[in-house]
Amino acid sequence: KVECEIAINYEREVAKKYSSIKCYMVNASQFGDRRPLNTVAYSWDENLIGTGSFSSIVNIWDSTTCNKLFSLIGHEERIVDIAFRPEWKSIDTSSEEVALVSGGADCLGLLWKIPIIPNEIDKTNTPTVSAVGELRGHKQRLSKVAWHPMGKHVATSSFDHSWRLWDVETCKELLLQDGHKNGVYGISFHPDGSLVATTDLDGIGRVWDVRSGKSIYSLQGHALQILSVDFSPNGFHIATGSGDHSVR
């Protein structure tokens, strides 16, 4: 009964929020890269935007002015996904903590610390930043990256049919799971971090117990590859999006 009340209250809040939105307008526009942009993400405090492109570069932007602040250089192939660390704040000891993870078609996940934002921006010479850690182990290109809600671990999915869990501090692999028969694409953590959902190019999804590393549930029904997956904020539902034009 309590769980039902929580779900109902959450749905009411969502409905109230969306009913107040009349329309969206373009706030700003910026030339992002010489190659197509493949992924974009906001920082937790909404002060920064990260973009990844086919040029293998991750760029960090001021979300208010759209000025480019830093270029993160380290991948050798196109960027497939980026994600900011949960609860990381750009104005709070920025340079001391890993702030962002990126995944590339070079089979690597890279960890980045973002320097303290300068007071004055040199628009003609963007500072470059090097990676502070490598998540090395996948045999084929990465698909997606995801932070564990606690912010101490990162999960990566790959075309090598596996997903892996990594310790951010040591860059060591904690879990290697290869229960999929085709490339693993989507990946998402349950809000409390106890479960992780993965999807593959055969149209199959799986839910895993992070503590035991075992697959505990299979998501079947899509006719084509599942390209995205996410848990609802209340943790009671999972949504999947597929190449078969459906969402479940």
JOPE-V671177 format. One record per pair of residues at least 24 apart in sequence whose ideal C-beta (glycine too) atoms are under 10 Angstrom apart, sorted by the first residue. I is the first residue (numbers start at 0). J is the second residue. If there is no record, write none. Layout:
((I J) (I J))
This chain:
((2 233) (2 234) (2 235) (3 235) (5 233) (5 234) (5 235) (6 231) (6 233) (6 234) (6 235) (6 236) (8 233) (9 231) (9 232) (9 233) (9 235) (10 231) (10 233) (13 231) (13 232) (26 62) (26 63) (26 65) (27 60) (27 62) (27 63) (27 64) (27 65) (28 65) (29 58) (29 60) (29 61) (29 64) (29 65) (29 66) (29 67) (30 65) (30 67) (31 58) (31 60) (31 65) (31 67) (32 56) (32 57) (32 58) (32 67) (32 70) (32 78) (34 77) (34 78) (35 77) (36 78) (37 77) (37 78) (37 79) (37 80) (37 81) (37 104) (38 77) (38 78) (38 79) (38 80) (38 81) (38 82) (38 101) (38 102) (38 143) (38 144) (39 81) (40 80) (40 81) (40 82) (40 83) (40 99) (40 101) (40 144) (41 83) (42 83) (42 84) (42 87) (42 88) (42 89) (42 93) (42 98) (42 99) (42 113) (43 83) (43 84) (43 85) (43 86) (43 87) (43 88) (43 89) (43 98) (43 146) (43 150) (44 83) (44 86) (44 87) (44 88) (44 89) (44 90) (44 91) (45 88) (45 89) (46 88) (46 89) (46 90) (46 93) (46 116) (47 83) (47 87) (47 88) (47 89) (47 93) (47 98) (47 99) (47 113) (47 116) (48 83) (49 78) (49 81) (49 82) (49 83) (49 98) (49 99) (49 101) (49 111) (49 113) (50 78) (50 81) (51 77) (51 78) (51 79) (51 80) (51 81) (51 99) (51 101) (51 102) (51 103) (52 77) (52 78) (53 77) (53 78) (53 79) (53 104) (54 78) (55 101) (55 103) (55 104) (55 105) (56 101) (56 125) (56 127) (57 81) (57 99) (57 101) (57 103) (57 109) (57 111) (57 128) (57 130) (58 125) (59 83) (59 89) (59 98) (59 99) (59 111) (59 113) (59 114) (59 116) (59 125) (59 126) (59 128) (61 89) (61 116) (61 120) (62 89) (64 120) (66 116) (66 120) (66 121) (66 122) (66 125) (67 120) (67 121) (67 122) (67 125) (67 126) (68 113) (68 114) (68 116) (68 117) (68 120) (68 125) (68 126) (68 128) (69 111) (69 113) (69 114) (69 116) (69 117) (69 125) (69 126) (69 127) (69 128) (70 125) (70 126) (70 127) (70 128) (71 98) (71 99) (71 101) (71 109) (71 111) (71 112) (71 113) (71 127) (71 128) (71 129) (71 130) (72 109) (72 127) (72 128) (72 129) (72 130) (73 101) (73 103) (73 105) (73 107) (73 109) (73 110) (73 111) (73 127) (73 128) (73 129) (73 130) (73 131) (73 133) (74 101) (74 102) (74 103) (74 104) (74 105) (74 107) (74 108) (74 109) (74 130) (74 141) (75 103) (75 104) (75 105) (75 106) (75 107) (76 103) (76 104) (76 105) (76 106) (76 107) (76 140) (76 141) (77 103) (77 104) (77 105) (77 140) (78 102) (78 103) (78 104) (78 105) (78 109) (78 141) (79 103) (79 104) (79 105) (79 108) (79 140) (79 141) (79 142) (79 143) (79 144) (79 155) (79 156) (79 157) (79 158) (79 184) (80 108) (80 141) (80 142) (80 143) (80 144) (80 145) (80 155) (80 156) (80 186) (81 109) (81 111) (81 143) (81 144) (82 143) (82 144) (82 145) (82 146) (82 153) (82 154) (83 111) (83 113) (83 146) (84 110) (84 111) (84 113) (84 146) (84 147) (84 150) (84 151) (84 153) (84 167) (85 146) (85 147) (85 148) (85 149) (85 150) (85 151) (85 188) (86 146) (86 148) (86 149) (86 150) (87 113) (87 146) (87 150) (89 113) (89 115) (89 116) (90 115) (90 116) (91 115) (94 128) (96 150) (96 167) (97 130) (97 131) (97 132) (97 146) (97 150) (97 151) (97 153) (97 167) (97 168) (97 170) (98 128) (98 131) (99 128) (99 130) (99 144) (99 146) (100 130) (100 132) (100 134) (100 144) (100 145) (100 146) (100 153) (100 154) (100 155) (100 165) (100 167) (101 130) (101 134) (101 141) (101 144) (102 134) (102 137) (102 140) (102 141) (102 142) (102 143) (102 144) (102 145) (102 153) (102 155) (102 156) (102 157) (103 140) (103 141) (103 144) (104 139) (104 140) (104 141) (104 142) (104 158) (105 137) (105 140) (105 141) (106 134) (106 135) (106 136) (106 137) (106 138) (106 139) (106 140) (106 141) (106 155) (106 157) (106 158) (106 159) (107 133) (107 134) (107 135) (107 136) (107 137) (107 140) (107 141) (107 155) (108 132) (108 133) (108 134) (108 135) (108 136) (108 137) (108 141) (108 144) (108 153) (108 154) (108 155) (108 157) (108 163) (108 165) (108 170) (109 133) (109 134) (109 135) (109 144) (109 170) (110 134) (110 153) (110 165) (110 167) (110 168) (110 170) (131 167) (131 170) (132 165) (132 166) (132 167) (132 168) (132 169) (132 170) (133 165) (133 170) (134 163) (134 164) (134 165) (134 166) (134 167) (134 170) (134 171) (134 172) (135 165) (135 170) (135 172) (136 161) (136 163) (136 165) (136 170) (136 171) (136 172) (136 175) (137 161) (137 162) (137 163) (137 172) (137 175) (137 183) (139 182) (140 182) (141 183) (142 182) (142 183) (142 184) (142 185) (142 186) (142 197) (142 198) (142 199) (142 200) (142 226) (143 183) (143 184) (143 185) (143 186) (143 187) (143 197) (143 198) (143 226) (143 227) (143 228) (144 186) (145 185) (145 186) (145 187) (145 188) (145 195) (145 196) (145 197) (145 228) (145 229) (146 188) (146 192) (147 188) (147 189) (147 192) (147 195) (147 209) (148 188) (148 189) (148 190) (148 191) (148 192) (148 193) (149 188) (149 191) (149 192) (150 192) (151 192) (152 188) (152 192) (152 209) (154 186) (154 187) (154 188) (154 195) (154 197) (154 207) (154 209) (155 183) (155 186) (156 182) (156 183) (156 184) (156 185) (156 186) (156 187) (156 195) (156 197) (156 198) (156 199) (156 228) (157 182) (157 183) (157 184) (157 186) (158 182) (158 183) (158 184) (158 199) (158 200) (159 183) (160 199) (160 200) (160 201) (161 197) (162 186) (162 195) (162 197) (162 199) (162 205) (162 207) (164 188) (164 195) (164 207) (164 209) (164 212) (173 209) (173 212) (174 207) (174 209) (174 210) (174 211) (174 212) (175 212) (176 205) (176 207) (176 209) (176 212) (176 213) (176 214) (178 203) (178 205) (178 207) (178 212) (178 213) (178 214) (178 217) (179 203) (179 204) (179 205) (179 214) (181 224) (182 224) (183 225) (184 224) (184 225) (184 226) (184 227) (184 228) (184 242) (185 224) (185 225) (185 226) (185 227) (185 228) (185 229) (185 239) (185 240) (185 241) (186 227) (186 228) (186 229) (187 227) (187 228) (187 229) (187 230) (187 237) (187 238) (187 239) (188 229) (188 230) (189 230) (189 231) (189 234) (189 237) (190 230) (190 231) (190 232) (190 233) (190 234) (190 235) (191 230) (191 234) (193 234) (194 230) (194 234) (194 237) (195 228) (195 230) (196 225) (196 228) (196 229) (196 230) (196 237) (196 238) (196 239) (197 225) (197 228) (198 224) (198 225) (198 226) (198 227) (198 228) (198 237) (198 239) (198 240) (198 241) (199 224) (199 225) (199 226) (200 224) (200 225) (200 226) (200 242) (201 225) (202 239) (202 241) (202 242) (202 243) (204 228) (204 237) (204 239) (204 241) (204 247) (206 230) (206 237) (218 247) (219 247) (220 245) (220 247) (221 245) (221 246) (221 247))
